Amino acid sequence: MLNPLDLNGRTVLVTGASSGIGREVAILLSQLNARVVLTGRNEQRLEETRASLTGEGHRAIVFDLSQTDDIPKWIQTLVSETGPLYGIVHAAGKQSAMPIRFANEKRVDDLVRTNLYSAIMLARGFAQKGCHTAEGGSVVFVSSVMAFTGKPAISVYGATKGALTAFVKSLAVELAPERVRVNCLAPGFVQTEMLDQLRDLLTEEQMQALEAAHPLGFGTPRDVAHAAAFLLADTGRWITGSTLVLDGGYSAQ
Ligand SMILES: NC(=O)c1ccc[n+]([C@@H]2O[C@H](COP(=O)([O-])OP(=O)(O)OC[C@H]3O[C@@H](n4cnc5c(N)ncnc54)[C@H](OP(=O)(O)O)[C@@H]3O)[C@@H](O)[C@H]2O)c1
């Protein structure tokens, strides 16, 4: 039966696979027949994800993406074991409430390193000779609706996510000759541990107001996984340099 989302014979690296969105992306991609390489820092949680995958041949590799200079070499080593990658879904990321009066170089650097530098170096790694398949490939970065809208105390986080949406534009043009596509997802608030951290900072009323600001309610990791699969697979073959907003109508108002 025709399934344009089928990823059979393709290997995809999923970052942030130990939790939330990345974990669900990995599960869905395995259900679409991809071979998945999971990465994160927490080995036990990565193994939990691996145990939830469909099919054979998946791997879990512990790696701290804040070691940004090491990423291209790490991808080369990985590819020497798995063969060239078809794609990357970069879901690893960090959110930290930071009123601007509390911003300092260390805190800002921590967010920029985890959310932006990691993406840049993953793209560099993927672009290396032999690291992506001869047919080309597809890279999906998880940005955020905070790239386009505002909330107090998340300006620095929003800046890292906005930078990703700018990053994919020129990168898409640069890598198009090799048929490597690069895109972003910009989710609204999604029910993961990241949202639970926010829950700890807000009152019950503020949380209800935040959910009400999403006409379709909060998203689920599966909502984001569907969009990631769409951009990754042949359904997205004419899409590059784009950011797909999926936010239950949050930014439509
Ligand atoms: N949840 C939302 O409302 C929402 C909305 C818009 C965008 N996003 C974005 O979606 C992505 C996934 O978020 P989530 O909600 O799924 O969060 P989450 O459940 O907190 O998961 C974050 C993931 O990032 C990984 N990670 C963090 N720092 C890392 C590092 N230095 N090296 C390697 N892995 C690292 C964590 O793995 P380890 O702990 O194992 O290292 C974990 O798997 C993030 O980029 C986030 O900014 C989330």
The ligand as a MOL file (V3000), in Angstrom:
LIG
                    3D

  0  0  0     0  0            999 V3000
M  V30 BEGIN CTAB
M  V30 COUNTS 48 52 0 0 0
M  V30 BEGIN ATOM
M  V30 1 N 7.4180 21.3000 25.5710 0
M  V30 2 C 7.1200 22.4310 24.9740 0
M  V30 3 O 6.1440 23.1120 25.3250 0
M  V30 4 C 7.9470 22.9130 23.8160 0
M  V30 5 C 7.4230 23.9300 23.0120 0
M  V30 6 C 8.1600 24.3780 21.9190 0
M  V30 7 C 9.4100 23.8390 21.6640 0
M  V30 8 N 9.9030 22.8670 22.4780 0 CHG=1
M  V30 9 C 11.2290 22.3500 22.1470 0
M  V30 10 O 11.1050 20.9660 21.9140 0
M  V30 11 C 12.3290 20.3190 22.2070 0
M  V30 12 C 12.0390 19.1190 23.1060 0
M  V30 13 O 11.4960 19.5960 24.3210 0
M  V30 14 P 10.6390 18.6720 25.2990 0
M  V30 15 O 9.4400 19.4230 25.6540 0
M  V30 16 O 10.5440 17.3020 24.7700 0 CHG=-1
M  V30 17 O 11.6110 18.7060 26.5730 0
M  V30 18 P 12.1100 17.6090 27.5810 0
M  V30 19 O 11.0900 16.5600 27.8230 0
M  V30 20 O 12.6540 18.3770 28.7360 0
M  V30 21 O 13.3290 16.9280 26.7850 0
M  V30 22 C 14.5100 17.6310 26.5250 0
M  V30 23 C 15.4790 16.6640 25.8700 0
M  V30 24 O 16.6720 17.3690 25.5550 0
M  V30 25 C 17.7840 16.5810 25.9390 0
M  V30 26 N 18.9230 17.4280 26.2470 0
M  V30 27 C 18.9310 18.5860 26.9640 0
M  V30 28 N 20.1740 19.0610 27.0640 0
M  V30 29 C 20.9820 18.1920 26.3850 0
M  V30 30 C 22.3760 18.1250 26.1390 0
M  V30 31 N 23.2200 19.0500 26.6230 0
M  V30 32 N 22.8490 17.0960 25.4180 0
M  V30 33 C 22.0360 16.1440 24.9410 0
M  V30 34 N 20.6970 16.1420 25.1390 0
M  V30 35 C 20.1890 17.1500 25.8710 0
M  V30 36 C 17.2920 15.8130 27.1740 0
M  V30 37 O 18.0190 14.6170 27.3000 0
M  V30 38 P 18.9320 14.2160 28.5770 0
M  V30 39 O 18.3150 14.7960 29.7830 0
M  V30 40 O 18.9510 12.7210 28.5100 0
M  V30 41 O 20.2490 14.8030 28.2290 0
M  V30 42 C 15.8460 15.5070 26.7720 0
M  V30 43 O 15.8020 14.3000 26.0400 0
M  V30 44 C 13.2270 21.3760 22.8520 0
M  V30 45 O 14.1150 21.8790 21.8710 0
M  V30 46 C 12.2540 22.4660 23.2400 0
M  V30 47 O 12.8590 23.7250 23.2860 0
M  V30 48 C 9.2070 22.3800 23.5360 0
M  V30 END ATOM
M  V30 BEGIN BOND
M  V30 1 1 1 2
M  V30 2 2 2 3
M  V30 3 1 2 4
M  V30 4 1 4 5
M  V30 5 2 4 48
M  V30 6 2 5 6
M  V30 7 1 6 7
M  V30 8 2 7 8
M  V30 9 1 8 9
M  V30 10 1 8 48
M  V30 11 1 9 10
M  V30 12 1 9 46
M  V30 13 1 10 11
M  V30 14 1 11 12
M  V30 15 1 11 44
M  V30 16 1 12 13
M  V30 17 1 13 14
M  V30 18 2 14 15
M  V30 19 1 14 16
M  V30 20 1 14 17
M  V30 21 1 17 18
M  V30 22 2 18 19
M  V30 23 1 18 20
M  V30 24 1 18 21
M  V30 25 1 21 22
M  V30 26 1 22 23
M  V30 27 1 23 24
M  V30 28 1 23 42
M  V30 29 1 24 25
M  V30 30 1 25 26
M  V30 31 1 25 36
M  V30 32 1 26 27
M  V30 33 1 26 35
M  V30 34 2 27 28
M  V30 35 1 28 29
M  V30 36 1 29 30
M  V30 37 2 29 35
M  V30 38 1 30 31
M  V30 39 2 30 32
M  V30 40 1 32 33
M  V30 41 2 33 34
M  V30 42 1 34 35
M  V30 43 1 36 37
M  V30 44 1 36 42
M  V30 45 1 37 38
M  V30 46 2 38 39
M  V30 47 1 38 40
M  V30 48 1 38 41
M  V30 49 1 42 43
M  V30 50 1 44 45
M  V30 51 1 44 46
M  V30 52 1 46 47
M  V30 END BOND
M  V30 END CTAB
M  END
